[in-house]
Structures are given as C-alpha cells and as structure tokens.
C-alpha cells in the first residue's frame, strides 16, 4: 500500500511478531502481523509501525491520514510558538567620541527593546593594541549606560585584536 519515508504500514510490515497498541492507546500485547492486520481491518483502520527499532517492533492501530494530519498540526503549532533570537552587532572604538557613543547606545537600546541580543565589539588595529585599557573602560561605560535595557551575558574579553561583550534583553 502506501509507504512513507519513516513509517511502514499494513502489508509493508514484514516482521513476524509485533507489539500492538490499540487506537485508544491501550497496550494489547504481542501479536503476529497477520492477526494485528485482521484486527485493524475489522476496525477499518491502518496498522502503522511507530517504533521500528524495538524488539519486537511497536505498531499501532490508527487512522493513518488523521494521525499524519494531527502530527503536522502539532509541528506547525510548535514552530509558531518558537521564538527566534538574533544577534545584532554594535562596533565601538577605544577612542570613541561622546556623540558617536550616544548614537551607538541608542541603536543598541533599540535592538535590545526588540528582543535581540547585542554583540558589542571593539577592533584594535595596528598600534591601537596599547589602548586595550581604554577599550575596557568604554565597554564598562557602555554596560553601565545600558543596564536599564539589557544585562551583560558575557563580560568583555580580549580575543586576539577584538574585544567582545554580549548583552541580552532584560527580562520584564
């Protein structure tokens, strides 16, 4: 009959013995495939192998099309309830001016209020590596200004020539 990628059903089941579950979810016991198929046919339902790797395999008497529809409906609902968190980046510099700093704070605040995580980074080029202490101060100031909107998830740390800090939205 019909065979899908995952589930075998009705005549496609080639095992000798199976563990059978009734349409109401009660365990019926171990049956031969022929007996289980006759039982399913008498109820005008399908015999579907739901756990093929078990010893003996587990089969259920069910309306196959209805169970596939309900499974798809559950997956769709789970996907709808899933929240996607994206990571936005704000780049600063060790010698950032006050106006530029305030502009970056404003954009990071907008990202955090929308529910995104924010990666705050400072890249040190060439001889700027001697200003890592100033970079730490800028990061600390940034975290202090943003404490009302977000919390620091990962403290600022120097990784090669890049100083990185991760902030996440504050829980209401």
LODOLO-598252 format. One record per residue (C-alpha): residue number from 1; x, y, z. Coordinates in Angstrom, 1 decimal, padded with zeros to 4 digits. Example, Ala and Ser with C-alpha at 12.3 -4.5 7.8 and 13.67 -1.06 7.14 Angstrom:
// residues 2
   num        x        y        z
     1    012.3   -004.5    007.8
     2    013.7   -001.1    007.1
END
This chain:
// residues 172
   num        x        y        z
     1    000.0    000.0    000.0
     2    001.4    003.5    000.9
     3    004.9    003.7    002.3
     4    006.4    006.9    003.6
     5    010.0    007.8    004.4
     6    009.6    007.0    008.1
     7    006.6    004.7    008.7
     8    005.7    001.3    007.4
     9    002.0    000.4    007.4
    10   -000.3   -002.5    006.7
    11    001.2   -005.0    004.2
    12    004.6   -003.3    004.2
    13    005.3   -004.6    007.7
    14    007.4   -007.8    007.2
    15    008.2   -008.7    010.9
    16    006.9   -012.0    012.4
    17    005.8   -010.6    015.7
    18    004.9   -007.1    016.8
    19    003.8   -005.3    020.0
    20    000.4   -003.9    019.3
    21   -001.2   -000.7    020.7
    22   -004.9   -000.2    020.1
    23   -006.5    003.0    018.7
    24   -007.4    004.3    022.1
    25   -003.7    004.0    023.3
    26   -004.1    000.8    025.4
    27   -001.4   -002.0    025.1
    28   -002.9   -005.1    023.5
    29    000.2   -007.3    023.7
    30    002.4   -009.2    021.3
    31    000.6   -010.4    018.1
    32    001.6   -011.9    014.7
    33    001.4   -009.3    011.9
    34   -001.5   -011.3    010.3
    35   -003.6   -011.2    013.5
    36   -002.9   -007.5    014.0
    37   -003.8   -006.7    010.4
    38   -007.1   -008.6    010.8
    39   -007.8   -006.6    013.9
    40   -007.0   -003.3    012.2
    41   -009.1   -004.3    009.2
    42   -012.1   -005.2    011.4
    43   -012.0   -001.6    012.8
    44   -011.5   -000.1    009.3
    45   -008.2    001.4    010.4
    46   -004.5    001.1    009.5
    47   -001.7   -000.8    011.1
    48    001.3    001.5    011.4
    49    004.8    000.7    012.7
    50    005.7    003.5    015.0
    51    008.8    002.2    016.7
    52    010.7    000.0    014.2
    53    013.9   -000.5    016.3
    54    012.3   -002.0    019.3
    55    012.3   -005.8    020.0
    56    009.6   -006.7    018.9
    57    008.7   -003.6    016.8
    58    005.8   -001.5    018.1
    59    002.7   -001.0    015.9
    60   -000.4    001.0    016.5
    61   -003.9    000.6    015.1
    62   -004.8    004.1    013.9
    63   -006.3    006.1    011.0
    64   -003.0    006.9    009.2
    65   -004.1    010.0    007.4
    66   -005.6    011.5    010.5
    67   -002.5    010.8    012.6
    68   -000.3    012.4    009.9
    69   -002.5    015.5    009.8
    70   -002.5    015.8    013.6
    71    001.3    015.4    013.8
    72    001.7    018.1    011.1
    73   -000.6    020.4    013.0
    74    001.4    019.9    016.3
    75    004.7    020.6    014.4
    76    003.2    023.8    012.9
    77    002.0    025.0    016.3
    78    005.4    024.3    017.9
    79    007.1    026.2    015.1
    80    004.7    029.1    015.5
    81    005.4    029.3    019.3
    82    009.1    029.2    018.7
    83    010.9    032.5    019.3
    84    013.9    033.3    017.2
    85    016.6    035.4    018.8
    86    019.0    037.0    016.5
    87    022.4    038.6    017.3
    88    022.9    042.3    016.3
    89    026.4    043.9    016.4
    90    027.4    047.3    017.5
    91    031.0    048.3    016.8
    92    032.8    050.8    019.0
    93    036.4    052.1    019.1
    94    038.7    052.7    022.0
    95    038.8    056.5    021.3
    96    035.1    057.0    020.5
    97    033.7    060.5    020.8
    98    030.7    061.2    023.1
    99    028.2    061.8    020.3
   100    029.1    058.6    018.5
   101    029.0    056.7    021.7
   102    025.4    058.0    022.4
   103    024.4    057.1    018.9
   104    025.6    053.5    019.4
   105    023.9    053.3    022.8
   106    020.6    054.4    021.1
   107    020.8    051.8    018.4
   108    021.8    049.1    020.8
   109    018.9    050.1    023.1
   110    016.5    049.7    020.1
   111    017.9    046.2    019.3
   112    017.5    045.1    023.0
   113    014.0    046.5    023.3
   114    013.0    044.5    020.2
   115    014.3    041.3    021.9
   116    017.6    040.8    020.1
   117    020.9    040.0    021.7
   118    023.6    042.6    021.0
   119    027.3    041.9    020.4
   120    029.4    044.9    021.3
   121    032.9    044.9    019.8
   122    036.0    047.0    019.6
   123    038.6    046.1    017.0
   124    042.2    047.2    017.7
   125    044.2    047.9    014.5
   126    048.0    048.2    014.4
   127    049.4    050.2    017.3
   128    045.9    050.6    018.9
   129    046.7    047.4    020.9
   130    048.2    049.7    023.6
   131    044.7    051.2    024.2
   132    043.1    048.0    025.5
   133    042.7    049.5    028.9
   134    040.7    052.4    027.3
   135    038.7    049.8    025.4
   136    037.8    048.1    028.7
   137    036.7    051.5    030.1
   138    034.5    052.1    027.1
   139    032.9    048.6    027.4
   140    032.3    049.2    031.1
   141    030.7    052.6    030.4
   142    028.5    051.0    027.7
   143    027.3    048.3    030.0
   144    026.6    050.9    032.8
   145    024.5    053.0    030.4
   146    022.6    050.0    029.0
   147    021.8    048.4    032.4
   148    018.2    049.6    032.3
   149    017.5    047.9    029.0
   150    019.8    044.9    029.0
   151    022.1    042.7    031.1
   152    025.6    041.6    030.3
   153    025.5    037.9    029.3
   154    029.3    037.6    028.5
   155    031.7    040.1    030.0
   156    034.1    042.0    027.7
   157    037.1    039.9    026.9
   158    040.1    040.5    024.5
   159    040.2    037.8    021.9
   160    043.2    038.5    019.7
   161    042.7    042.0    018.3
   162    039.0    042.0    019.1
   163    037.3    042.9    022.4
   164    033.8    041.4    022.6
   165    030.9    041.7    025.1
   166    027.4    040.1    024.7
   167    024.3    041.7    026.1
   168    020.8    040.3    026.2
   169    017.4    042.0    026.8
   170    016.3    042.5    030.4
   171    013.5    040.2    031.5
   172    010.3    042.1    032.2
END
